[in-house]
Amino acid sequence: MLFRVLPSSPVPLGEQIAACVRGAIANGTAAPGERLPPAREVAESLGVNVHTVLRGYQRLRDEGLIELRRGRGAVITAAPGIADQARLTEAVHGLVTQAREFGLTDQELLSMVHDCLSSAPVTRSP
């Protein structure tokens, strides 16, 4: 699995690491049952602290995407599926509804979303 981080990004490094794994799961290059590289190896290859990698792994554990076991490492437990996409679509609809309640125009909302996308790490290609 390939990990890439941008130290100059406003997104914390641990979150960038988690985003790399999420992207690999989403695009099918990482599958349930697959082991992630040990945190120490990832840290050395990226030139970051091992605790930074562990924070990313812990976030993935909290999201239910990996299982962490001492001595066995990190294992992918589930891949986002249709239910996840439906939840995301529902969240987008909620965002649009809330923006309209606040009186934002479509262009103002799109500008806000674009700004957020510009500052977020890219996790996969369309």
C-alpha positions in Angstrom: 0.0 0.0 0.0 1.3 3.4 -0.9 1.1 6.2 1.7 1.5 9.8 0.7 1.4 12.8 3.0 1.9 16.5 2.4 3.6 18.1 5.5 2.6 21.5 4.3 -1.1 20.6 4.2 -3.4 22.0 7.0 -4.8 18.4 7.3 -3.1 16.6 10.2 -0.6 13.9 9.1 -2.5 11.2 11.0 -5.6 12.1 9.1 -3.7 12.1 5.8 -2.5 8.6 6.6 -6.0 7.4 7.4 -7.3 9.0 4.2 -4.7 6.9 2.2 -6.1 3.7 3.7 -9.7 4.8 3.2 -8.9 5.6 -0.5 -7.3 2.2 -1.0 -10.3 0.4 0.5 -12.7 2.5 -1.5 -11.0 1.9 -4.8 -10.5 -1.8 -4.2 -6.7 -1.9 -3.9 -7.0 -2.9 -0.3 -9.5 -5.6 0.8 -10.9 -7.0 4.0 -8.4 -9.3 5.7 -5.4 -7.5 4.3 -2.8 -6.4 6.8 -1.6 -2.9 6.9 2.2 -2.2 7.1 3.5 -1.9 10.6 3.2 1.6 12.0 7.0 1.8 12.5 7.7 1.0 8.8 5.1 3.5 7.6 6.6 6.2 10.0 10.2 5.5 8.7 9.1 5.6 5.1 7.2 8.9 5.5 9.7 10.5 7.9 7.1 11.0 10.6 6.7 9.9 14.2 5.3 6.4 14.8 2.6 8.0 17.0 1.4 10.0 14.1 0.8 6.8 12.1 -0.8 5.1 15.1 -3.2 8.1 15.4 -4.2 7.5 11.7 -4.6 3.8 12.4 -6.7 4.5 15.6 -9.0 6.8 13.6 -9.6 4.0 11.1 -10.2 1.6 14.0 -12.8 4.0 15.5 -14.5 4.2 12.0 -14.7 0.4 12.0 -12.4 0.0 9.0 -9.5 -1.8 10.6 -8.9 -4.0 13.6 -5.8 -3.3 15.8 -4.3 -6.2 17.7 -1.1 -6.1 19.7 1.3 -8.5 18.0 -0.9 -9.0 14.9 -0.9 -5.4 13.7 -3.7 -3.7 11.7 -6.0 -5.7 9.6 -8.7 -4.3 7.3 -12.1 -5.4 8.5 -14.6 -3.8 6.1 -14.8 -1.8 2.9 -17.2 1.2 2.4 -20.1 0.0 0.4 -23.5 1.2 -0.8 -24.7 1.9 2.7 -21.8 4.3 3.2 -22.5 6.0 -0.1 -26.1 6.4 0.8 -25.2 8.0 4.2 -22.9 10.4 2.4 -25.6 11.3 -0.1 -28.0 11.9 2.8 -25.4 14.2 4.5 -25.0 16.2 1.3 -28.8 16.6 1.0 -28.8 17.8 4.6 -26.0 20.3 3.9 -28.0 21.7 1.0 -31.1 22.0 3.0 -29.3 23.7 5.9 -27.5 26.1 3.5 -30.8 27.1 2.0 -32.2 27.7 5.5 -29.3 30.0 6.2 -30.1 31.9 2.9 -26.9 30.9 1.1 -27.1 30.8 -2.7 -26.1 27.7 -4.6 -22.9 29.5 -5.7 -22.0 30.4 -2.1 -22.4 26.8 -1.0 -20.4 25.5 -4.0 -17.7 28.0 -3.2 -17.6 26.7 0.4 -17.5 23.1 -0.7 -14.7 23.9 -3.2 -12.6 25.6 -0.5 -13.0 22.5 1.7 -12.1 20.2 -1.1 -9.0 22.3 -1.9 -7.7 21.8 1.6 -8.5 18.1 1.9 -6.1 15.4 0.9 -6.9 13.5 -2.3 -7.6 9.9 -1.5 -8.5 8.5 -4.9 -9.0 9.3 -8.5 -12.5 9.6 -9.9 
